[in-house]
Amino acid sequence: MLPLLLDTDLGTDVDDAIALAYLAKSERFELLGVTTVNGDVHRRAALATAVLRIAGREDVPVGVGASTALGGGTTRSMPAGIVASGPADPLPDPVPTAEDVITGALSAATEPVHVCAVGAFTNVAAVLRDHPELHERVAGLHLMGGCLREHALVPGGPSRPAVPEFNLNGDAVAAAVCLGLPLPLRLAPLDATNVVMFDDGDRAAIGSCGALGEALGAQMDEWCALLRSRSDDPDVPRVRLHDPLTIVGIAMPEVEQRDEVRLSLHGAPGEAFFVESPHGRDVTVVRSVDAARVREELVEVITG
């Protein structure tokens, strides 16, 4: 089993909840802790705690992290609103901080730990910057974020230009910190993840698998309803698997086609991009994905 820490903005896009449910039940990973970022981090922690309880993983610690970016204030995508109405569980008093959970897990680990950030990168950037003594305990830093190339809304759909991606622009300063850390770095950008999505059969299978499926099904419905309220394009309201893909690829690299790329960060906060540059740092970038295998893995594990 691969030891892993998850940093998440669970409660907005439903893919965070799917990723957490997968980790809670997967035999490929040892989930050491969950930390929350972006806006109402206590509410996000309460939602994460409920998913873990329903999945039978009350042993996993949950810590609250940064509500704003490293530079303070707000950005284009931080703080973000919370869409999921529940379930949410009470938190302990005092609730652990993200730093508590991350440093505690890394300090106690008997083998290097994968650190996976699928929201704004604030927590992992701050903790790993401030605790260089723990770098040797990190197997790799895995980020879902950025948009390097054109992307489509659905497989085979029209290409759209690269856009300033949500997670990266939640905290561009934190993204720059992550690029500067002397750790193996893997990036799953929007242009690779955006066309990996559940179909109706996947959603129905998960929604019918007991209390966990009921909770995920309700959150999928809420998320898609929000997307429909914002766009008349029928290709918009989909359950895209940005975050679960970022995790599955750690244990199953065969589902990804990857390149080793030198990346730099360019642009002002809110309009920032990772760009390929000879002056950048080496990053393993996910270019394309075997979407069917990722979906199959997620559905099989979550439904048991």
N, C-alpha and C positions, 0 to 999 in steps of 0.2 A: 504494500500500500504506500502511496506517495503522500507524505505529510504536506498539508496545505493550509494557508491562512487566506480567508476571503474578506476583502474590503468592498463594501457595496452601498449603493443608494437605493436599496430595496424599498418598494412602495410607489415608485413612479412607473417606469416601464416594467411590465410583468416579467421580463426575461430574467431579472435578478432573483425573483422568487423561484422560478424554474431552476435556475442554477443552484440555488441553495438547497432545494428539495433533492436535486440530483446528488449533490455532495453529501447530503445527510444520509442517503441510502446506498451510495455507491461503494462497492468493495474495492475499487481501484484507488480510493483516496482515504486518508486519515484526516478528517477535518479537525484542526486544532483550535480554531477560533474564528469568530465573525466580528467585523467592525463596521460601523456605519458612518456615512459622510453625506454632506449636502443638506442644508436647511434644518428641518426638524429631525435631528439625529436620534432623539429619544423615541419619537414615534416610529421611526424606521427600525430602531432596535426592538421595540415592542412587537412589530410585525415579524421581524426575523425570529424572535424568541418563540412566537406562536408556531411558525413553520417548523422550527426544530422540535418543539414539544409534540406536535402532531406526528412528526416523523419518528418519534421515539428517541430523539437525540438531545435530551435535556442536559447531558454531560458537556455540551459544547459551550464555552463562554462567549458572551456577546458584550462588546464594548462600544461606547459612543465616542465618536470622533469629532472632526471639525465641521462646523455648520457653514463656515465661510472660507474663502480662499486664503492662501498663505499671506497674501498682501492685505487681507482684510476687505471689508466692503462686499459688494455684490458683483456678479459677472452676468454674462448673457444666459448662462444655464445653472447658476448657483447663487442663491438657494432656489431649488426647484420644488414645485408643489408635489404633494402626495396624492396619488389617485386611488390606491387600494383602501377600501373601507375596513378591512379586517381580514382574518382575525388578528387580534393584538393581545399580548399578555402583559401583566404587570412586570415592571423591572425591579431588581433588588435595590435596596437603599443602603449604602451608595452604589450606584451602577459603575462598573469598571469603565475606565477610559480606553480608547483605542490603543493608546501607548501602553497601558497596562497589559492588554491582551496580546499585542504583537510582541513586546519585549519579553513577556513571560513565556510565551510559546517558543520563541526563538532561543531563549536562554535554557529552557528545559529540554530542547529537542536533542535526540540522540543521533539524528542524521539531518542533512540539510533540508530546509523547508522551502516549498514553492509559495511565493507571495503573489496573490492575484488581486488586482485592483480593477473593478468593473464599474466604478463611478468616477467622480473627480479624483485625481491622484493625490489629494492633499495629505491624507493620513500616512500613506506609505512613504511619500516623499519626506515628510517631516520626521517620522520615526527613524527611517534608515539614514537620513542626513545626520541626525543628532546622535545616533548610536553606531558609529563605524565599527565598534568592537563586535557587533553582531553580524557583520557582513559575511563572515566565514560560515555562518549558520544558514545562509540563504542559497538555495539551489538555483533559483532564478526568479526574476521579477517579470510578471506577465500582465500586460496592460491591454484593456479593450479601449481603443480610442484612436482618434485621428482619421483622416480620409486622404489617402495618397493619390488616388486615381478617380476616374469616372466610375459611377456606380449605377445600379439599376434598382427599381422598386421590387421587381419580381424576376425570376429566372427568364432570360431571353427578352426582357423588356427593354425599352429605349434607354440609352445611356444618358446619365445626367452628370453635369460637372461636379468635381470635388467640392465639398462644402466644409465650412468650419464645424467640426464635429462636437457634439454635446459634452462628452466627458473631458476631452482635451481642453475645451474652452470653459469648463467649470473652474479650472485653475491652471492657467498656462504657466504660471511660475512653478507650480509643482511639477508640471511636465518637464520643464527645463531642469529642475533638480533631478528628476528620474533619469534623464539623459546623461547627467553628469555622474551618476553613481557607478562605482567600479564593479558592477554586477552583470551577469548575463541577462539580457533584456530581450523579451519576445513581445511583439505587437500584433494584435488582431485588429486591423483597421476596418472602418465602416464599409469600405469598398469590397472587402472580402466577406463580411458577416451579413450584409444587408439582405442578401437573397437566400439566406438559410432560415427557413420558417416552418412552423407547424402547418399541416393541412387540417381539414375538418376531422379526418379520421384520427389523427394524433390527438387533437384536442378532446374528442369524444372519449378516446381510450383513457386519457389522464383524468378527465372529469368524472369518470365512473369508477375510479379506483379507491373508494373509501373517503375518509375525512380529509386526507392530504389532497386527493384529487378534487374533492369538492371545493377546498380552499383555493387551489390553483385555478380551477375552472372559473370561479367567481372573479378572481383577479384578472384572468384573461378576458372575460366578458367586459369588465369595467374599463380595461385599457383600450380594447377595440372600440367600445362605445365612445370614449373620449376622442379617439382618432377620427371616427365617423363624424363627430360633431365639428371637427376642424377642417374636413376635406370631403369633397364630393367624389374624389377619385377612388374607385373601388379597390385599387391596388394598395392604398395607404393602410387601412385597418387590418393589419396582419400581426400575428405573434412571431416576431423576428427573434432569432436566437443568438444575438450578439454575445451575450455573457456566457451562456452555457457552452457555446462553441469555444470560447477562450479557455474554458476549463477542460472540456473533453480533449482538446488538442494536446494538453500536457501529458496525459496518459496514453493517448492514441495519436501519435504524430503522423501515422500513416493516413489519417483522414485529411491532412493538409498538404498543400504544395507551398513550400516556403522558399524565400530568398534571403541571403545575407546582404543587407543593405546598410549604407552609411546614411544616417538621418540627422538633420538639424531641425531646430524649431524656428519658425519665421512668422512674423505678423504680430500685431498688437493683441492683448488679451480680448477675447470675444471674437476675434477674427484670425486666430492662430492656426497654423498648419505644421505638421511634420512634413518635411520635404527631403527628397534625396539630394545629397550634397557630398562632394569629395572631402569636405571639411567636417562632416558629421561623425558620429560614433557608430560603431557596428551594432546593428539590431537585426534579430531574426524576425522577418515580416511574413505574416500569413498572406499569401496571394490568392489562393482559391481553396475550395473545401469540397469534400465528398458529403454533400448535404444529406443524402439519404442515410448514410451510415451514422451521421451525427444524430439525426432524428430518431433512428432506430435505437441507438444507445440510450438516449434520454428517455424515450417512452418505455423501453424495457426495464430500465432501472427504477424509474419513478413509480411505475405500476407494479413492480415487484414480480 
